[in-house]
Amino acid sequence: MYSARDQVENSEWLDEVEATAERLDMEEAARSRAADLFLSNVPETDRSKRAVLATSVYVAGLVEGDSRSQQRVAEVADVSRLTISKRYEEMLESQGLDAPRW
C-alpha cells in the first residue's frame, strides 16, 4: 500500500503514467489501476521509475481488459519491450493479480 506522501513525492511520475495511458487511449479504469500499480511498486531510484511506469501501464491494461501490446506500451513509454517482458509477471504476482488466460 502507498501513502498520500508517496502520491505527492511522485506527482510528476503519476502525470507521466496518466499521459502514457492517454496516448494509448486507455479507459479510465486502466489509467487509475496504472497509477495504483505504479505507487505500489515505486522504486527507490529515479533510474528504475520509467520501467515501473511502463510495466504498470501494461499490467493495468491486462487486468482491466483494456490491453495494449508490450511493444506498443514500450514505444509510448520510451523503454524496451524486454523491460516490460521481464517485469510484468512479477508485478502481477506481487499484487495478487492473475494474468489473463490467452
C-alpha positions as CSV (number, residue, x, y, z in Angstrom):
1,M,0.0,0.0,0.0
2,Y,1.1,3.6,-0.5
3,S,0.6,6.8,1.3
4,A,-0.5,10.3,0.4
5,R,3.1,11.3,0.8
6,D,4.0,8.8,-2.0
7,Q,1.5,10.4,-4.2
8,V,2.9,13.9,-3.6
9,E,6.6,12.8,-3.9
10,N,5.8,11.0,-7.2
11,S,3.3,13.5,-8.7
12,E,5.5,14.1,-11.8
13,W,5.7,10.4,-12.4
14,L,2.0,10.0,-11.9
15,D,1.4,12.7,-14.5
16,E,3.6,10.7,-16.8
17,V,1.6,7.5,-16.1
18,E,-1.6,9.4,-17.0
19,A,0.0,10.8,-20.1
20,T,1.2,7.4,-21.3
21,A,-2.1,5.8,-20.7
22,E,-3.8,8.7,-22.5
23,R,-1.5,8.4,-25.5
24,L,-2.5,4.7,-25.6
25,D,-6.2,5.8,-25.5
26,M,-6.8,3.6,-22.4
27,E,-10.1,3.7,-20.4
28,E,-10.3,5.5,-17.1
29,A,-10.3,2.2,-15.1
30,A,-7.0,1.2,-16.7
31,R,-5.5,4.6,-16.1
32,S,-6.5,4.5,-12.4
33,R,-5.1,1.0,-12.0
34,A,-1.9,2.0,-13.6
35,A,-1.4,4.8,-11.1
36,D,-2.1,2.5,-8.2
37,L,0.3,-0.1,-9.6
38,F,3.0,2.5,-10.0
39,L,2.6,3.8,-6.5
40,S,2.5,0.3,-5.1
41,N,5.8,-0.6,-6.8
42,V,7.6,2.7,-7.0
43,P,11.4,2.0,-6.8
44,E,13.9,4.0,-4.7
45,T,15.8,5.3,-7.7
46,D,14.6,7.5,-10.5
47,R,16.5,5.4,-12.9
48,S,14.1,2.5,-12.5
49,K,10.9,4.5,-12.4
50,R,10.4,4.6,-16.1
51,A,10.5,0.8,-16.3
52,V,8.0,0.5,-13.4
53,L,5.8,3.1,-15.1
54,A,5.7,1.2,-18.4
55,T,5.1,-2.1,-16.6
56,S,2.3,-0.6,-14.6
57,V,0.5,0.7,-17.7
58,Y,0.9,-2.7,-19.4
59,V,-0.3,-4.7,-16.4
60,A,-3.2,-2.3,-15.8
61,G,-4.4,-2.9,-19.3
62,L,-4.2,-6.6,-18.9
63,V,-6.1,-6.6,-15.6
64,E,-8.8,-4.1,-16.7
65,G,-9.5,-5.7,-20.1
66,D,-8.0,-2.8,-22.0
67,S,-4.7,-4.3,-23.0
68,R,-2.1,-3.0,-25.4
69,S,0.8,-4.9,-26.7
70,Q,4.1,-4.9,-24.8
71,Q,5.7,-3.3,-27.9
72,R,3.2,-0.5,-28.1
73,V,3.4,0.3,-24.4
74,A,7.2,0.2,-24.6
75,E,7.2,2.6,-27.6
76,V,4.9,5.1,-25.9
77,A,6.7,4.9,-22.5
78,D,10.2,5.1,-24.1
79,V,11.5,1.7,-22.8
80,S,12.4,-1.5,-24.5
81,R,9.8,-4.3,-24.9
82,L,12.2,-6.5,-22.9
83,T,11.9,-4.2,-19.9
84,I,8.2,-4.9,-19.7
85,S,8.5,-8.6,-20.6
86,K,11.0,-9.1,-17.7
87,R,8.9,-7.4,-15.1
88,Y,5.2,-7.8,-15.7
89,E,4.7,-11.3,-14.3
90,E,6.5,-10.3,-11.0
91,M,4.2,-7.3,-10.7
92,L,1.1,-9.3,-11.3
93,E,2.2,-11.8,-8.6
94,S,3.3,-9.2,-6.1
95,Q,-0.1,-7.5,-6.4
96,G,-2.0,-10.8,-6.1
97,L,-3.4,-10.4,-9.6
98,D,-3.8,-13.1,-12.2
99,A,-2.7,-12.8,-15.8
100,P,-5.5,-13.3,-18.4
101,R,-5.7,-16.7,-19.9
102,W,-5.0,-16.5,-23.6
